[in-house]
């Protein structure tokens, strides 16, 4: 009998995991809200269940006799995964751990309690508290939805703004917060890096950092190898190892975003799942490590296959979207892009022609991402050329 794997989410990042599960002879049970999501058609069984509704996911896992539960690329389903792990004794993070890392203010409080570097912060239940923190800080500040990811609702605020501007930033964050809370924190100046790790028996059996390409608060891509890896990876690796130990997280995937400021490493966020924005693809093509296979190995209790030998091929990702909302009419094909920019070797689409798209104001509204041969040194030149040839056409 096929082992049933409950996969939370059916989007661009979960679709490859669904395919991988089926390739391994597992029954892919997929839970997601309905919509134009590529993973729905790939599922053996699809369940129209909101993955943020913990009780409903737990009931589904019990009714379907799931042998494993996991997700990738997004944090929304992690508390539900924790509840299923606790109740059914499956492999994965506990609910306590999942809820700690899925709330920005809870994670900051955890860092504070365990002596890890963290910015001054406050959890704001209302705009008055947000203004009080901002006006007392007298330095650059960030407002974030407490439990959202993908750069939704994030605003960076310079000091000295009028109360109306600060209130608008608070409202923007609050509208994207499912729990109704906003995390306000001091802006940390430094070099941002991303990356993924995989823990087993309390130690990382895989770990890498990426050179993270940003546009304001949005991630526009990653490159491997990280040109600063020799200086960055020892201190980031030590930091995530200590955090994992203090969390009690001894096995499974971890995606992270960090700021290196002087000698300190500030972990902005960690997600107990594989990363999005093309990181999994880059690690596979650039390092020969299949993080999706490892996630399935761990969830099913099978031996991990790592193949961790460092970066063998410089590769990058580029995340793209539409400047305005509407219906996607057309976009350049992979063949057309490769003719103009030979470094392109794959395009992964989140939306198909004919589907409605949102304005690319946060990473959840991406149209897709491209994978390119070439690392950080070539990145800006390649992207400037690519943007001439994407030919994204949107109907109002």
C-alpha positions as CSV (number, residue, x, y, z in Angstrom):
1,X,0.0,0.0,0.0
2,X,1.3,3.5,-0.9
3,X,2.3,5.7,2.0
4,X,0.0,8.7,2.1
5,X,1.9,12.1,2.4
6,X,-0.1,15.1,3.3
7,X,1.4,18.2,1.6
8,X,0.2,21.6,2.7
9,X,0.0,24.1,-0.1
10,X,-0.4,23.7,-3.9
11,X,1.6,26.6,-5.2
12,X,4.7,27.1,-7.2
13,X,7.0,25.9,-4.4
14,X,4.9,22.9,-3.4
15,X,4.3,21.5,-6.9
16,X,7.8,20.0,-7.3
17,X,7.4,18.3,-3.9
18,X,4.1,16.8,-5.0
19,X,5.7,15.5,-8.1
20,X,8.6,14.1,-6.1
21,X,6.3,12.3,-3.7
22,X,4.5,10.7,-6.6
23,X,7.7,9.7,-8.3
24,X,8.7,7.9,-5.1
25,X,5.5,5.9,-5.2
26,X,3.7,7.8,-2.5
27,X,0.1,9.0,-2.5
28,X,0.2,12.8,-2.6
29,X,-2.6,14.2,-0.6
30,X,-2.7,18.0,-1.1
31,X,-4.5,20.6,1.1
32,X,-4.9,24.1,-0.1
33,X,-7.5,26.8,-0.5
34,X,-9.0,26.5,-4.0
35,X,-7.5,28.7,-6.8
36,X,-5.2,28.7,-9.8
37,X,-2.5,26.7,-8.1
38,X,-0.3,24.3,-10.2
39,X,-0.2,21.6,-7.5
40,X,-3.9,20.9,-7.5
41,X,-3.9,19.1,-10.8
42,X,-0.8,17.1,-9.7
43,X,-2.4,15.7,-6.5
44,X,-3.6,12.2,-6.1
45,X,-6.2,13.6,-3.8
46,X,-7.0,17.3,-3.3
47,X,-8.7,18.7,-0.3
48,X,-10.0,22.3,-0.3
49,X,-8.9,23.1,3.3
50,X,-7.2,26.3,4.5
51,X,-3.8,25.1,5.7
52,X,-3.8,27.8,8.4
53,X,-6.8,26.2,10.1
54,X,-5.1,23.9,12.5
55,X,-8.1,21.9,13.6
56,X,-9.2,21.1,10.1
57,X,-5.7,20.0,9.0
58,X,-5.4,17.7,12.0
59,X,-8.8,16.2,11.3
60,X,-7.8,15.6,7.6
61,X,-4.5,14.0,8.7
62,X,-6.3,11.6,11.0
63,X,-9.1,10.8,8.5
64,X,-6.6,10.2,5.7
65,X,-4.2,8.1,7.8
66,X,-1.3,10.2,6.6
67,X,2.1,8.6,7.1
68,X,3.9,12.0,6.9
69,X,3.1,15.7,6.7
70,X,5.2,18.5,5.3
71,X,5.4,21.6,3.2
72,X,8.0,23.7,1.4
73,X,8.6,27.3,0.4
74,X,6.1,28.9,2.8
75,X,5.3,29.1,6.5
76,X,1.5,29.4,6.7
77,X,1.0,25.6,7.3
78,X,3.8,25.1,9.9
79,X,1.6,25.4,13.1
80,X,-0.8,22.9,11.6
81,X,2.1,20.6,10.8
82,X,3.3,20.9,14.4
83,X,-0.2,20.0,15.7
84,X,-0.3,16.9,13.5
85,X,3.3,15.9,14.5
86,X,2.3,16.2,18.2
87,X,-0.9,14.3,17.9
88,X,0.0,11.5,15.5
89,X,3.6,11.1,16.4
90,X,4.9,11.9,12.9
91,X,8.3,13.4,12.0
92,X,8.6,17.2,12.0
93,X,8.6,20.2,14.3
94,X,6.5,20.3,17.4
95,X,3.6,22.8,17.5
96,X,5.5,24.9,20.1
97,X,8.6,25.1,17.9
98,X,6.5,25.8,14.8
99,X,4.5,28.5,16.4
100,X,7.6,30.1,17.8
101,X,9.3,30.5,14.5
102,X,6.1,31.4,12.6
103,X,5.4,34.5,14.6
104,X,8.0,37.3,14.2
105,X,7.4,38.7,17.7
106,X,7.5,35.2,19.3
107,X,10.7,34.5,17.5
108,X,12.2,37.8,18.6
109,X,11.1,37.1,22.2
110,X,12.8,33.6,21.9
111,X,16.0,35.2,20.7
112,X,15.9,37.7,23.5
113,X,15.3,35.0,26.2
114,X,18.2,32.8,25.0
115,X,20.7,35.6,24.5
116,X,20.8,35.7,20.7
117,X,21.4,38.9,18.8
118,X,18.1,40.6,18.0
119,X,16.8,44.1,17.2
120,X,14.8,46.1,19.7
121,X,11.2,45.2,18.9
122,X,7.6,45.3,20.2
123,X,4.5,43.3,19.3
124,X,1.8,45.9,18.5
125,X,-1.9,45.1,19.0
126,X,-2.8,48.6,17.8
127,X,-1.5,51.7,16.1
128,X,-0.9,53.5,19.4
129,X,1.7,51.1,20.5
130,X,3.3,51.1,17.1
131,X,3.6,55.0,17.1
132,X,4.9,54.9,20.7
133,X,7.7,52.5,19.7
134,X,8.5,54.3,16.4
135,X,8.7,57.8,18.0
136,X,10.8,56.6,20.9
137,X,13.3,54.6,18.7
138,X,14.5,57.7,16.8
139,X,16.1,55.5,14.1
140,X,15.1,53.6,11.0
141,X,12.3,51.1,11.8
142,X,10.5,48.2,10.1
143,X,6.8,47.3,10.5
144,X,6.0,43.7,9.6
145,X,2.8,41.6,9.8
146,X,3.5,39.2,12.7
147,X,2.6,36.0,11.0
148,X,2.9,36.6,7.2
149,X,5.8,35.8,4.9
150,X,6.8,36.6,1.3
151,X,7.5,40.4,2.1
152,X,3.8,41.0,2.4
153,X,2.9,44.2,4.3
154,X,6.5,45.2,5.2
155,X,7.4,48.9,5.4
156,X,10.8,50.4,6.2
157,X,10.3,53.8,8.0
158,X,12.9,56.5,8.2
159,X,13.0,58.5,11.5
160,X,11.0,61.7,11.9
161,X,7.9,60.9,9.9
162,X,4.5,62.3,10.7
163,X,2.0,60.2,12.6
164,X,-0.1,59.8,9.5
165,X,2.7,58.1,7.6
166,X,3.4,55.8,10.5
167,X,-0.3,55.0,10.9
168,X,-0.5,54.1,7.2
169,X,2.5,51.7,7.6
170,X,0.9,50.1,10.6
171,X,-2.4,49.6,8.7
172,X,-0.5,48.1,5.7
173,X,1.1,45.5,8.0
174,X,-2.1,44.8,10.0
175,X,-4.0,44.1,6.8
176,X,-1.6,41.2,6.0
177,X,-1.5,39.8,9.6
178,X,-3.7,36.8,10.1
179,X,-3.4,37.1,13.9
180,X,-4.0,40.9,13.9
181,X,-0.6,41.7,15.3
182,X,2.2,43.9,13.9
183,X,5.9,43.4,14.8
184,X,7.7,46.7,14.9
185,X,11.5,46.5,15.2
186,X,14.7,48.5,14.7
187,X,16.2,48.3,11.2
188,X,19.5,46.4,11.2
189,X,22.1,47.8,8.8
190,X,24.3,45.1,7.4
191,X,24.7,42.6,4.6
192,X,21.7,40.3,4.1
193,X,22.2,36.7,3.2
194,X,19.8,33.7,2.8
195,X,20.3,30.0,2.7
196,X,19.1,26.6,3.7
197,X,20.2,23.9,6.1
198,X,19.1,20.4,7.0
199,X,19.5,19.0,10.5
200,X,19.8,15.4,11.7
201,X,20.5,14.3,15.2
202,X,21.1,17.9,16.2
203,X,23.7,18.7,13.6
204,X,23.5,20.2,10.1
205,X,24.0,17.5,7.5
206,X,23.7,20.2,4.9
207,X,24.2,24.0,5.0
208,X,24.8,26.8,2.6
209,X,24.3,30.5,2.3
210,X,23.3,32.4,-0.8
211,X,24.1,35.9,-2.1
212,X,20.6,37.4,-1.7
213,X,19.5,40.0,-4.3
214,X,17.0,42.5,-2.9
215,X,14.8,45.3,-4.2
216,X,13.6,47.2,-1.2
217,X,11.9,44.6,1.0
218,X,11.4,42.1,-1.9
219,X,13.6,39.2,-2.8
220,X,14.5,39.4,-6.5
221,X,16.8,36.3,-6.5
222,X,19.7,34.4,-5.1
223,X,23.1,33.3,-6.4
224,X,25.5,30.4,-5.6
225,X,28.2,30.4,-4.6
226,X,28.0,33.2,-2.1
227,X,31.1,35.3,-2.8
228,X,31.4,36.1,0.9
229,X,30.9,32.4,2.0
230,X,34.4,32.1,3.5
231,X,33.7,35.0,5.9
232,X,29.9,34.5,6.4
233,X,29.2,30.8,6.5
234,X,31.2,29.9,9.7
235,X,29.4,32.6,11.8
236,X,26.0,32.0,10.2
237,X,26.3,28.2,10.6
238,X,27.2,28.6,14.3
239,X,24.3,31.0,14.8
240,X,21.7,28.7,13.3
241,X,23.2,25.7,15.1
242,X,22.8,27.4,18.5
243,X,19.3,28.6,17.7
244,X,18.2,25.1,16.6
245,X,19.6,23.6,19.8
246,X,17.8,26.2,21.9
247,X,14.6,25.5,20.0
248,X,15.0,21.8,20.5
249,X,14.8,21.3,16.7
250,X,17.1,18.4,16.0
251,X,16.0,17.1,12.6
252,X,14.5,18.5,9.4
253,X,14.9,21.4,6.9
254,X,15.5,25.0,7.8
255,X,15.4,28.1,5.6
256,X,16.9,31.3,7.0
257,X,17.4,35.0,6.4
258,X,20.2,36.7,8.2
259,X,21.9,40.1,8.5
260,X,25.6,40.2,9.2
261,X,26.4,43.5,11.1
262,X,30.0,43.7,12.2
263,X,30.7,40.5,14.2
264,X,27.1,39.8,15.0
265,X,24.6,37.6,13.1
266,X,21.0,38.6,13.3
267,X,18.6,35.9,12.3
268,X,15.7,37.8,10.8
269,X,13.6,34.8,10.2
270,X,13.9,31.0,10.0
271,X,11.4,28.7,8.5
272,X,11.3,25.0,9.3
273,X,10.9,24.0,5.6
274,X,12.9,24.4,2.4
275,X,13.3,27.8,0.9
276,X,11.4,29.5,-1.9
277,X,12.4,32.0,-4.7
278,X,14.4,29.3,-6.5
279,X,16.8,28.3,-3.6
280,X,15.9,24.6,-3.8
281,X,16.5,24.7,-7.6
282,X,19.8,26.5,-7.2
283,X,21.0,24.0,-4.6
284,X,20.1,21.1,-6.8
285,X,21.7,22.5,-10.0
286,X,24.6,24.2,-8.3
287,X,25.5,21.7,-5.6
288,X,23.9,18.4,-6.6
289,X,21.8,18.3,-3.4
290,X,18.1,17.4,-3.7
291,X,16.5,19.0,-0.6
292,X,13.0,17.7,-1.6
293,X,14.3,14.1,-1.5
294,X,15.9,14.8,1.9
295,X,12.6,16.3,3.2
296,X,10.7,13.2,2.1
297,X,13.5,10.9,3.4
298,X,13.2,12.5,6.8
299,X,9.4,12.6,6.9
300,X,9.2,8.9,6.0
301,X,11.9,7.9,8.3
302,X,14.3,6.7,5.6
303,X,18.1,7.3,5.4
304,X,19.0,10.8,4.3
305,X,20.8,11.2,0.9
306,X,22.9,14.4,1.1
307,X,25.7,14.5,-1.5
308,X,27.0,17.7,0.0
309,X,30.2,18.6,-1.8
310,X,30.1,22.4,-2.1
311,X,29.1,24.5,-5.1
312,X,30.1,22.9,-8.4
313,X,28.3,25.2,-10.8
314,X,27.6,29.0,-10.4
315,X,23.9,29.5,-10.7
316,X,21.3,32.3,-9.9
317,X,17.6,32.8,-9.7
318,X,15.6,35.8,-10.8
319,X,12.1,36.4,-9.4
320,X,9.7,38.4,-11.7
321,X,6.2,39.7,-11.7
322,X,3.8,42.2,-13.2
323,X,3.9,46.0,-12.5
324,X,0.1,46.0,-12.4
325,X,-2.8,43.7,-11.7
326,X,-4.8,42.1,-14.5
327,X,-5.0,39.0,-16.6
328,X,-1.8,37.5,-17.9
329,X,-2.0,37.6,-21.7
330,X,1.4,36.3,-22.6
331,X,5.1,36.1,-21.6
332,X,8.2,35.1,-23.5
333,X,8.8,31.4,-23.7
334,X,11.9,29.6,-22.4
335,X,13.0,29.0,-26.0
336,X,12.7,32.7,-26.8
337,X,14.5,33.8,-23.7
338,X,17.4,31.3,-24.3
339,X,17.9,32.7,-27.8
340,X,18.3,36.2,-26.4
341,X,20.0,35.3,-23.1
342,X,21.7,31.8,-23.4
343,X,22.5,31.7,-19.7
344,X,18.8,31.0,-19.0
345,X,18.2,27.3,-18.5
346,X,14.7,27.1,-16.9
347,X,11.7,29.1,-16.2
348,X,9.2,28.1,-13.4
349,X,5.8,29.8,-13.7
350,X,3.4,30.5,-10.8
351,X,0.7,31.8,-13.2
352,X,-0.3,30.7,-16.7
353,X,-1.6,32.9,-19.5
354,X,-5.3,33.6,-19.0
355,X,-5.0,33.7,-15.2
356,X,-5.5,36.8,-13.0
357,X,-2.3,38.2,-11.4
358,X,-1.6,40.8,-8.7
359,X,0.8,43.7,-8.9
360,X,4.3,42.5,-7.9
361,X,4.5,44.5,-4.7
362,X,5.5,41.5,-2.6
363,X,6.9,38.0,-3.3
364,X,3.6,36.2,-2.9
365,X,2.5,37.9,-6.2
366,X,5.4,36.6,-8.3
367,X,4.6,35.4,-11.8
368,X,7.5,33.0,-11.6
369,X,11.3,32.8,-11.5
370,X,14.1,32.1,-13.9
371,X,17.2,29.9,-13.4
372,X,20.5,31.1,-14.9
373,X,24.0,29.9,-15.4
374,X,26.3,32.5,-13.7
375,X,26.8,33.8,-10.2
376,X,26.9,37.1,-8.4
377,X,29.6,38.7,-10.7
378,X,27.4,38.4,-13.8
379,X,24.0,38.8,-12.1
380,X,23.2,42.5,-12.7
381,X,24.3,42.3,-16.4
382,X,22.2,39.2,-17.0
383,X,19.1,40.6,-15.3
384,X,19.3,43.9,-17.2
385,X,19.4,41.9,-20.4
386,X,16.6,39.5,-19.3
387,X,14.2,42.4,-18.5
388,X,14.3,43.5,-22.1
389,X,13.1,40.2,-23.3
390,X,10.5,38.9,-20.8
391,X,7.7,40.7,-22.7
392,X,5.1,40.4,-19.9
393,X,1.7,41.4,-21.3
394,X,-1.2,42.1,-18.9
395,X,-4.8,42.8,-19.9
396,X,-6.7,45.1,-17.5
